[in-house]
């Protein structure tokens, strides 16, 4: 984040995803603290709200956008299709700046290691 979302006593969250770090993006709430998004962060926040709103509206994050008045956020106009999880492809949507990315097998080598020794942290 380009802003200090948790204050100076929480330096361990700098450049890491900490619990609740999505909240300023989900609720577009940085202005309440007198902070501002970068252009990429604004796009990220708009994308998250659209996916969550689509899911709440239709049960599908890729569903018809409930934000029909916002031309830039309609499906097919800049939003990636959030892939349904499949154990074989293990695809996921990574919410990040400057643009979201589709990946697969997140931390696959680490997960394979823990699977191989039947221990889970």
C-alpha positions as CSV (number, residue, x, y, z in Angstrom):
1,X,0.0,0.0,0.0
2,X,1.2,3.5,-0.7
3,X,-0.2,4.6,2.6
4,X,0.5,3.5,6.2
5,X,-2.7,1.6,6.8
6,X,-2.0,0.5,10.3
7,X,0.1,3.2,11.9
8,X,3.8,3.4,12.8
9,X,3.7,0.7,15.4
10,X,2.8,-2.0,12.9
11,X,6.0,-2.0,10.7
12,X,5.7,-5.7,10.2
13,X,2.8,-5.0,7.8
14,X,4.9,-2.9,5.4
15,X,5.1,-4.6,2.0
16,X,3.2,-7.6,3.4
17,X,-0.5,-8.6,3.3
18,X,-1.6,-8.3,6.9
19,X,-5.0,-9.3,8.4
20,X,-7.5,-6.8,7.3
21,X,-5.3,-5.1,4.8
22,X,-8.0,-5.5,2.1
23,X,-10.5,-3.4,4.1
24,X,-9.4,0.1,2.9
25,X,-9.9,-1.3,-0.7
26,X,-13.2,-3.1,0.0
27,X,-14.8,-0.2,1.6
28,X,-13.1,2.7,-0.2
29,X,-12.3,4.1,3.2
30,X,-8.8,5.6,2.9
31,X,-10.4,9.1,2.7
32,X,-11.7,8.7,6.2
33,X,-8.2,8.7,7.5
34,X,-7.2,11.6,5.2
35,X,-5.2,9.3,2.9
36,X,-5.3,8.9,-0.8
37,X,-5.0,6.0,-3.3
38,X,-2.6,6.0,-6.2
39,X,-4.2,5.5,-9.6
40,X,-3.4,1.8,-9.5
41,X,-4.8,1.4,-5.9
42,X,-8.0,3.1,-7.0
43,X,-8.3,0.6,-9.9
44,X,-7.6,-2.2,-7.4
45,X,-10.3,-1.0,-5.0
46,X,-12.8,-0.6,-7.9
47,X,-12.1,-4.1,-9.1
48,X,-12.5,-5.6,-5.6
49,X,-15.8,-3.9,-5.0
50,X,-17.0,-5.0,-8.4
51,X,-16.1,-8.7,-7.9
52,X,-17.6,-8.7,-4.3
53,X,-20.7,-6.9,-5.5
54,X,-21.2,-9.3,-8.4
55,X,-20.8,-12.2,-6.1
56,X,-23.3,-10.8,-3.6
57,X,-25.7,-9.9,-6.4
58,X,-25.5,-13.1,-8.5
59,X,-23.4,-15.7,-6.6
60,X,-20.7,-15.3,-9.3
61,X,-17.9,-12.8,-9.0
62,X,-17.8,-12.8,-12.8
63,X,-21.5,-12.2,-13.1
64,X,-23.2,-9.3,-14.7
65,X,-21.8,-6.2,-13.0
66,X,-24.2,-4.6,-10.5
67,X,-22.3,-1.3,-11.3
68,X,-24.0,-0.9,-14.7
69,X,-23.4,2.9,-14.7
70,X,-19.6,2.5,-14.5
71,X,-18.4,1.7,-18.0
72,X,-14.8,1.0,-16.9
73,X,-15.8,-1.8,-14.5
74,X,-18.1,-3.9,-16.6
75,X,-17.1,-7.5,-17.2
76,X,-15.1,-7.7,-20.5
77,X,-13.9,-4.2,-20.0
78,X,-10.7,-4.6,-17.9
79,X,-11.8,-7.3,-15.4
80,X,-10.2,-10.7,-15.5
81,X,-12.4,-13.7,-15.2
82,X,-12.0,-15.0,-11.6
83,X,-11.4,-18.7,-12.2
84,X,-13.4,-21.2,-10.3
85,X,-11.1,-23.4,-8.2
86,X,-10.1,-26.7,-9.6
87,X,-7.8,-29.0,-7.7
88,X,-5.8,-29.9,-10.9
89,X,-5.2,-26.4,-12.3
90,X,-5.3,-24.7,-8.9
91,X,-5.8,-21.3,-10.6
92,X,-6.4,-18.2,-8.5
93,X,-6.9,-14.5,-8.9
94,X,-4.1,-12.4,-7.3
95,X,-5.4,-8.9,-6.4
96,X,-2.4,-6.7,-6.9
97,X,-1.2,-3.4,-8.5
98,X,-0.8,-2.3,-11.1
99,X,-3.1,-5.0,-12.5
100,X,-4.6,-8.2,-11.1
101,X,-3.1,-11.5,-12.3
102,X,-4.2,-15.1,-12.8
103,X,-1.8,-17.6,-11.3
104,X,-1.8,-21.3,-10.6
105,X,-0.5,-23.5,-7.8
106,X,0.2,-20.7,-5.3
107,X,3.2,-21.7,-3.3
108,X,3.0,-25.1,-4.9
109,X,6.5,-26.2,-3.9
110,X,5.9,-25.3,-0.3
111,X,2.6,-27.1,-0.2
112,X,4.1,-30.2,-1.8
113,X,6.8,-30.2,0.8
114,X,4.3,-30.2,3.7
115,X,2.2,-32.8,1.9
116,X,5.2,-35.0,1.5
117,X,6.0,-35.1,5.3
118,X,2.3,-35.1,6.4
119,X,2.9,-32.1,8.7
120,X,1.0,-28.9,8.5
121,X,2.1,-25.7,10.3
